[in-house]
Amino acid sequence: MLRVGLTGGIGAGKSTVARHLGSLGAVVIDADHIAREVVAPGTAGFEAVVAHFGHGVVKPDGSLDRPALGRLVFADDERRSELNAIVHPRVHERRTELVAAAPVDAVVVEDIPLLVENGLAVAYPLVIVVHAEEGIRIERLVSRGLSADDARARIRAQATVEERRAAADVWLDNSGPVERLLADVGALWADRLVDFEANCRQARPAPRPSQPVIEKADASWAATGNRLVARIEHSAGDRARRVDHVGSTAVPGLPAKDVIDVQVVADDLATAVALAAELSDAGFAPMPGRWFDTLRDGSREGKSLACNADPARAVNVHVRPAGSPAVRDVLLFRDWLRDTPEAVREYADLKRRLSRHRYDRMDDYAAAKTPWLRTALARADTWAERTGWISPTGH
C-alpha cells in the first residue's frame, strides 16, 4: 500500500485531481466528506458543534447550517480552532478506519484540505499539492455562491503558497485548462504512483542509473532534504537520536548526483538495522546485506542503509550507530564545505572529472573519491579547531 496526501487551497481544484486519481484506480478518502459525516444530525459531533456554537448554526430542517458556521469561524482564528478541536479528532479516527480497510496493494489518496495547516504532511511518503492563482480561485468560489469577501477570508485562513510549496513533493498547477491538469495527473499515476506502491509493498528500492551523473546545484535540494528529514523523524520516533540532510546536496552551490543523502543516528547497530527495515511508511526500502563505512584509518564500521521506493526521487538513508566515527565525519565534512568555497570548487572539479569514466559499480566511483576525501577531512579538522566547530551529536 502507498498512502498519498493530497491537498490544496480552497478553489484550487483538489477535488478534480482526487476524482481523476479515483478513476485511474486509487482509493480516495475524502476528508471533507468525512467532516460532513461526523457532524451529521444525530451524531455526537453534531451535538458537540451545536452545544459549542449555538442553535444559530442549525437549519430549520435540523441539519448543520455550514455557511452560517463558516461565517463564524473563518474570520476568527480562535473560533476556528474550537471547531477544529471538535471535528478533527473524529475525522482522523474515521480516516484511519478507511485506510485500514483498503486493499494491501492500493494507492490510497487522502484528500485533506488542511493537511499543511495541521502538520500532517510528515505522515505521508508523498504529498501532492494542487495550486491555482488566487484570482482564479476567488472567481471559482464566487461562481459557487460565496461572496468575494468570504472567498478571500477562507483563502487567508489557510496555508500560504510558500508553506504548501515546502510540503509538496508534487506541485500540480491548475491555473490553466483542466485538460492539462488531467494529463499531468495521468502521467503522475503511470510514471510514479503505480511503481512507488509496488516498491513499497515489496520492500524494493527503486532502480538507479548505473553511472554517476553530476547535475548543477539545485536550490530545491534543501527543501527536499527538509521534507525527508521530517518524514523520517516522524517514522523513526524515539529510535532516532537525530536525523540530518548530509552529503553533497546539503551544500549550497555544490554540483552533485541528484541523490539526497540523509544520516540517521541510532543507539547501536542492532537498532540501526531494525530502523532501516521499518521505514516503509516513510517511502523507503531496506538495502539487503551488510553495509559498512570505511573510516579514516582504513577500518570498517557497520551501518544500515535504506533507499527510496519512489521512482522519481533518489534518496540514501544511512542509519549509523551513535558511536561510529563516521557520524561526526559526515557532519564535519558537510559543515566545512558550507564554509569553504575553495573546497567546494575542488570537490566539484573532482566529481566532474571522475564522472567521465565508466564504472562497473557505483561503489567504484565512490572509491575513486576516497584519497581526496581523506585529505579533505584532515583540512576540515583544522577548520574545526580554528572555528570552534563542535559536532551536533556531542561526539
N, C-alpha and C positions, 0 to 999 in steps of 0.2 A: 504494500500500500504506500502511496505517496500522498501526503497532506499538503495542500497548497492554500496559502492565504490570499484572498482576493479582496482588494479594497479600492477606494477612490472617493473623491469628494462628491457631495450630492450634485446630481445633474451631469456627472462626468460620463456616464454610460456603463457603469459597472454591471448593471443588470443585463445589458445587451451581451457583454462578454460572458457572463455566467450562463445565460441561455445557450449561447453558441457552444461553449465548452460542454454543456449538458447534452447537446445534440451530437457532439463528437464522441461521447461515451463517458464523460466524467460524472461522478456522483456529486451533485451540487447541494450544499447545505446552506440555506438562505437565512442568515441571522435576522434580517428584517421580518421575514415570515414567522420565525420563531418568537421574535419580540412581540408580534401581534398575538400569537398563540398563547403566550404565557400571561397576557393581561386580558384575555377574552372574558366576557361575563361569566361568572360562576367560578373563576379560578381564584386561587389565593393571591396571585399577582394583581388581579383587578381590584380585589378588596383592599390590598395594601396601597395601591395608587389612589383610590378614592378616599381612603382614610387620611392620606397624607395631603392631597391636593384639593379635596372637597368635591361636592356634587356638581360644581360648575364644569367639571371635565367629563360629565356623563350626558349623553344624548337622551332625548325623550324616549327612544326605543330601548334604553338601558345599556347601550354599548358605549365604549370609550370614545369621547369626542377628541380625536387625535389633533385636529387643527387647534382646538382650544388649549389642549395640553402643550402643544408646540409653542404657542404664543407665550405661555407662561415660562417655559424653560430655556428656549433658545436665546433669549435676551438676558438671561440671568445665570451666571456660572454656578452659583450656589444651588439654585433650584434644579438645574440640570444634573448636578452631582447627586442630589437627593433622589431624582428619578432613576438615574443610573444605578444607584445602590439598591433599588428595588428590583429593577429589570435584569441587570447584567448577570447576577448570580444564577437566576432562573434560566436565562438564555444559555449560559455556559453549561449548566447541567444537562439541558436538552440536547445541545450540540454534541456533547460528549457521548450521549446515548446513541445518536445517529451515526457518529463516526465508528463506534464500536460495532454497529450493525452493518456497515459497508463490507462488500466482498474484500477478501485479502489481496486481490490484485487490482483494486480500484485506484484511480486518481480521484481523490476526494478534494473538491474545491469548496472551501469555506468562505462564503460571501459575507464579509464583515465590514460594515460601513466605518466603524470606529476602531479598526484594527490597530492603526498607528496611535491614535489618541489614548488607547487603553494599554499600550505597551505589549501587544500580543505578537508582534512580528517575530520575536525571537523563538516562538514556539513552532515555526514552520520552516521546513527545508527550502521553501521557495515562496517568495511574496511577489504577487503581481499587483501593480498599481495602474489604474485607468485614470487618465488625465484629460481634461479639456480646458481651454482658456476660460477665465472667469466670466467674460461677457457672454460666451456661448452657453455656459451653464445657467446664467441668470435667464437668458431667453428661453431655455428649455423649461426651467421651473415656472416661469410666468405662464408659459403655454399650458402647464398642468394645473393652473389655478392659484398659484401663490402670487402675492404682490411682489414687486421688485424689492421692497424693503425687507419683507420676510425672507426672500431668497438670499439677500445679502447677509442678513442676520444668521441664517443657517450656515452659510459658507464661512462666515467669520468664526462660528462656534467650533469649526472642525480644524484639523491639522493644516499647516501651511504647505505650500508646494515643496519647500525645502525639506520639511520634515518627512513628507512622503517620498521624496527622491532618496533620502538617506535610508529609508526602509526597503526600497524597491530593488528586487533582483531583476524584474522585468518591468519596463515602463511602456505602456500602450497609450499612444496619443490618439484621442478620439475627437480632435478639433476639426477633422476633415470628413470626407464621405464615409458613411458607415461600411461601405463595401471594402474600403481599405482596412478598417479596423477588423472586420471579419476575416480578411485574408491574413492579417498578422496573427490573429488568434489561431487560425488553422495551421499556419506554419509553426507556431509555438507548440501546438499539440503534437504535430507529426515529428518535428525535429528535436523536441526536448522532453516534453512531459511523458510520452509513452516509454521512451528508453529510461528516463530517470526512475519511473516507477518500477520497471523490471529490474534495474540495477539495485535499487533499494531492497526489493523483495528477495533477491538472490544474493545479497551481500557482495555485490560485484562492482569493483571500481570501473568507472567509465574509461574507454580507450584513450590513449595519449599518442601524440606524434612520436615517432621513433628517433627523431633527430632534434637537437636544440634549435629553436627559432627565437632569435633575440628581437624583441619589439622595442619601439621607442617607449620611454617612460610615459605612463598613463596616469593622469591625475585621479582617475576613478579607482585606482587600486587601493587608495587609502580608505575610501568609503566602503568598498567591498570587504577589505580586511576588518573594518569595524563591525560590519554586519556578521561576518563569520565568527569573530571573537565572541560577540554577544550570544550568538546561536549556540556555540559550543559551551560557553559558560552556563547557559540555561540547561543544556542537556546534561552536562557533567555534574553540575551542582557542587556539593562539598568535596567530591573526589578530585577536583582540580584545585591546586593551590593558587595557580594563576594561569591566564591564557593571554598570549601576545601575538600580534602580527609581526613576523620576523622575515628575514631573507631580503632579497633584492627589491621586491615590490613594496617593501616597507620603507624604502629610502627614496625620498622625492628626487626626481631627476635622473635616476639610475635606469638605463635600459636593462631589460631582463626578459626571460621567458615569461609568458603570460600565465604564471602559476603563482597563486597565493600560498605562502608558507605560514603556518600557524604553529607555535610551540605551546604545548600544554604541559604543565609541571604537576606530576602526581607524587604521592608519598614514596612509592617504591616501584620496582619494576613489575611486580605482580599486579599492582593497581593500574599501572600504565597499560599493560596488556589487556586487562579486563575493560578498561575505559575505552580503548581504541575499538574494541569489539562491540561496544554498546552505543556508538554514535550514529546509528542508522536513523534515529528520529531527527537528527540534525542534517541528514543527507549525505552521510559518509559510509564507506565500506572499509573494513579492516584489510590490510595487505597481509596475505598469508606468509608464513615463515618467520624466521628470527631476523631482527634488524639491529644494526649496530652503528654507533658513531665512532669514527676514528679520531682519537684525541691527539693533542699536540705531540705527545711523546710516542705516538705510533700505536699505543694500546687501543683496545676497543671497549666500548661501553654499550650495554644493551639498551634498547628503546623499543617502542612500538610505533606503528605507522598506520594511519588511515588515509584514504584518498577519496576524492569526490565520486559520488554516484551520478551526479549531474553531468550530462554530456557536454554542457555548454560553459562550465566554469571549473577549471583545473585548480585543485587545492591539495596540498600535502599537510596533513596534521601529524606533527612529530610529538609523540607523548613520551616524555622523558622522566625518569625518577629524579627527585629533588636533589639527590647527592651527586648527580653526574656533572663533571666539569663542563660538559657541552652546554648545559643550561646557561651558565654565566657567559661562556664564549659567544654564544649566538646573540645574546642581548648586547654584549660589549661590541661585537663587530657591527651590528646594526647602528648603535648609537654613535660609534666612531665615524662610520661612513656619513651619517647625517650631519656631522660637524666638520667633515674634512673633504672639501670639494676636490682637491687634487687626487685623493684616493678614489673618489667616485669616477673620475676621468680614467684613472689607471685601470680600475676594475672593468669599466665599460669597454675599454680597448681590448683587454684580455678576453672578455666574453665574445666580442665580435670576431676576434681572430680565431679563437678555438671553435666557434660555431661553424666556420667554413669547412671543417673536417667532417668526414663520415665516421660514425661510431657504431660498433656492434651493439653496445648497450648504452643507455643514458648515463649509467654509473661511470662509464669511461670518460664522459665529458666532465663529470664532477671531479673525477680523479685527476684530470689534466689541470684543474684549477688549484689543486692542493698545495703545490710549492708556493705559489703567490699568497694563498690564504694563510699559510703558517707564518710567513714573513709579515703579513698584514696584521695578524693577531699580536705579534711582538710590538709592532708600532702602536697598535691600539692600547696595549698595556702601558706604554709610555704616555700616551694621551690621557689614559685614566688617572695615572699618578699626577699629571700636570693639572688636570681639570678637577680632580677630586671626585670623579665618577665612581659611584657605588652601585653594584648590581641591585636592581629592584627586588631580587629574591632574597637579598641579605647574605648571599654566599660569595 
